[in-house]
Amino acid sequence: MHFIYFCKQCHNCVGEIKLTNWNETMLGFDLLTAAEKEEMLIMDLQKGQGIVKVICEACFQKELAQPFLFRETSSIGLH
């Protein structure tokens, strides 16, 4: 399975990993709620690809510096 990690804020590729044998626990997906999985993961088992939405370090730092900006835009659906 080929997992591609994208930043949900800036949409840049954060990283990729290819695994032949994997499970949810190995990748930490078992710690997510069903709602979090739905929001963060797009799995296409037929294509052998998973898209994982995360936040990159740069966007995380921006959010820490101006959390009010990210909360306001997130609440109106802008990402």
Backbone bond lengths (Angstrom), bond angles and torsions (degrees), N, CA, C in turn:
res aa  C-N    CA-C-N  psi(-1)  N-CA   C-N-CA  omega(-1)  CA-C   N-CA-C  phi
1 M - - - 1.448 - - 1.525 107.61 -
2 H 1.288 115.62 138.37 1.454 123.33 -179.91 1.530 107.86 -106.52
3 F 1.327 116.91 114.54 1.463 121.94 179.11 1.523 109.14 -103.80
4 I 1.315 115.70 129.57 1.461 122.06 178.07 1.527 107.12 -117.71
5 Y 1.319 115.32 125.56 1.462 122.04 -179.02 1.523 109.15 -101.20
6 F 1.351 116.23 122.51 1.456 122.56 178.81 1.521 109.75 -119.02
7 C 1.335 116.39 144.81 1.460 121.04 174.81 1.519 108.70 -74.95
8 K 1.312 116.43 127.97 1.466 120.42 -179.28 1.522 112.40 -73.99
9 Q 1.329 118.06 -13.12 1.460 121.02 178.68 1.530 112.04 -91.52
10 C 1.343 116.78 -56.80 1.468 121.08 -173.74 1.533 112.67 -100.36
11 H 1.328 117.22 -8.40 1.470 124.33 176.73 1.532 113.86 68.17
12 N 1.332 117.16 14.87 1.469 120.10 175.24 1.516 110.20 -78.45
13 C 1.320 115.97 151.24 1.457 121.25 175.29 1.525 108.02 -73.95
14 V 1.317 116.44 125.76 1.458 122.26 -179.40 1.526 110.40 -92.01
15 G 1.329 116.59 -32.80 1.453 120.52 179.90 1.516 111.62 174.34
16 E 1.322 114.32 171.47 1.463 121.50 179.53 1.517 108.51 -140.67
17 I 1.316 114.38 152.71 1.458 119.96 175.82 1.524 108.22 -147.81
18 K 1.313 116.35 139.05 1.470 121.42 176.17 1.524 107.73 -116.14
19 L 1.324 115.00 127.07 1.459 121.67 -178.58 1.521 109.70 -131.42
20 T 1.309 116.28 134.80 1.465 119.07 175.64 1.521 110.53 -87.51
21 N 1.300 117.17 -39.12 1.470 121.59 177.65 1.521 107.66 -118.31
22 W 1.319 116.32 116.50 1.452 120.27 -178.77 1.511 109.76 -146.45
23 N 1.328 115.08 161.53 1.459 121.25 172.34 1.524 108.15 -148.40
24 E 1.300 116.52 168.21 1.465 121.29 -176.18 1.522 112.30 -60.73
25 T 1.319 117.43 -37.59 1.457 121.20 -179.57 1.519 111.01 -64.65
26 M 1.308 116.61 -41.43 1.462 122.07 -179.82 1.533 111.38 -57.82
27 L 1.328 117.36 -36.60 1.461 122.49 -177.12 1.530 113.24 -98.13
28 G 1.326 116.88 -1.46 1.462 120.99 179.48 1.515 114.36 82.43
29 F 1.320 117.04 4.20 1.461 120.21 -179.13 1.524 111.89 -67.77
30 D 1.315 117.52 -23.37 1.467 121.06 179.95 1.529 111.78 -67.69
31 L 1.326 117.63 -16.77 1.462 121.71 179.61 1.528 112.38 -84.29
32 L 1.325 116.94 -10.15 1.453 121.94 -179.04 1.527 111.15 -86.50
33 T 1.310 115.06 147.34 1.463 119.40 173.24 1.527 108.25 -75.11
34 A 1.309 116.18 168.34 1.471 120.02 177.55 1.527 110.86 -59.68
35 A 1.330 117.28 -39.28 1.469 121.18 179.30 1.530 110.91 -66.36
36 E 1.329 116.95 -40.64 1.465 120.85 178.37 1.527 111.01 -65.26
37 K 1.320 116.25 -41.13 1.467 119.98 177.60 1.524 110.65 -61.07
38 E 1.329 115.65 -43.35 1.462 119.74 -179.78 1.524 110.98 -62.83
39 E 1.329 116.64 -38.33 1.461 121.80 -178.88 1.528 112.40 -74.78
40 M 1.328 117.69 -35.74 1.462 121.34 -169.71 1.523 115.72 -101.17
41 L 1.325 118.22 -21.18 1.464 120.71 -171.56 1.520 112.42 -119.27
42 I 1.310 114.76 136.37 1.465 121.49 170.18 1.521 105.46 -126.29
43 M 1.313 116.38 108.80 1.460 121.31 -175.69 1.528 110.06 -109.09
44 D 1.313 115.72 129.52 1.458 121.88 174.77 1.531 106.53 -123.41
45 L 1.324 115.75 90.86 1.463 120.88 -175.37 1.518 112.37 -66.23
46 Q 1.326 117.65 -31.51 1.468 120.19 178.78 1.529 111.05 -66.15
47 K 1.316 116.88 -39.20 1.468 121.00 178.13 1.521 112.14 -84.54
48 G 1.334 116.15 -11.29 1.461 120.04 -178.20 1.517 112.56 68.80
49 Q 1.344 115.99 37.90 1.455 120.45 -176.13 1.519 111.21 -135.26
50 G 1.312 115.06 141.30 1.454 121.56 174.41 1.514 109.82 -129.84
51 I 1.324 116.07 133.77 1.456 122.20 174.77 1.519 106.28 -104.19
52 V 1.333 116.26 128.57 1.451 121.63 -179.45 1.527 107.74 -119.63
53 K 1.335 115.96 121.83 1.464 121.09 179.35 1.524 108.57 -92.09
54 V 1.334 115.15 121.20 1.461 122.39 -179.63 1.527 108.26 -130.15
55 I 1.320 117.36 -168.93 1.454 121.17 172.75 1.529 107.34 -125.17
56 C 1.333 115.55 129.94 1.466 119.71 -177.93 1.531 109.72 -76.68
57 E 1.309 115.75 166.56 1.464 121.37 -177.82 1.530 111.56 -60.18
58 A 1.340 117.64 -42.57 1.471 120.68 -178.64 1.524 111.15 -62.80
59 C 1.319 117.35 -45.22 1.463 120.84 179.75 1.522 111.04 -68.88
60 F 1.309 117.38 -35.15 1.463 121.47 177.04 1.527 109.81 -62.16
61 Q 1.341 116.32 -44.51 1.463 120.14 179.55 1.533 111.00 -64.85
62 K 1.325 117.28 -39.70 1.464 120.92 177.11 1.525 110.67 -62.69
63 E 1.323 115.62 -41.01 1.463 120.13 179.94 1.525 111.13 -66.00
64 L 1.324 116.86 -37.87 1.465 120.09 177.12 1.523 111.02 -64.59
65 A 1.325 117.10 -38.49 1.460 122.13 -177.84 1.529 111.74 -72.99
66 Q 1.332 117.02 -33.95 1.463 121.34 -177.32 1.528 110.95 -137.21
67 P 1.314 117.85 65.08 1.475 119.70 -175.67 1.522 113.41 -62.43
68 F 1.317 117.83 -30.69 1.469 120.91 179.80 1.521 111.32 -62.58
69 L 1.318 117.84 -35.63 1.461 121.88 179.88 1.525 111.03 -65.23
70 F 1.326 117.27 -44.08 1.457 121.12 -178.15 1.523 111.53 -72.34
71 R 1.319 118.10 -35.77 1.460 120.38 178.70 1.518 110.80 -66.93
72 E 1.332 116.90 -41.09 1.466 120.47 -178.46 1.531 110.94 -66.64
73 T 1.332 118.28 -46.07 1.461 120.02 -178.31 1.511 111.19 -70.66
74 S 1.328 117.89 -34.17 1.464 120.23 178.59 1.516 110.61 -66.13
75 S 1.319 116.65 -36.16 1.470 119.02 -176.81 1.524 112.26 -71.55
76 I 1.339 117.93 -20.14 1.466 119.02 178.69 1.527 111.44 -104.91
77 G 1.344 116.10 7.51 1.441 119.58 173.40 1.520 115.53 90.02
78 L 1.319 118.59 10.11 1.457 120.51 177.05 1.517 109.02 -95.17
79 H 1.310 117.11 130.76 1.469 120.62 -178.65 1.496 109.53 -131.30
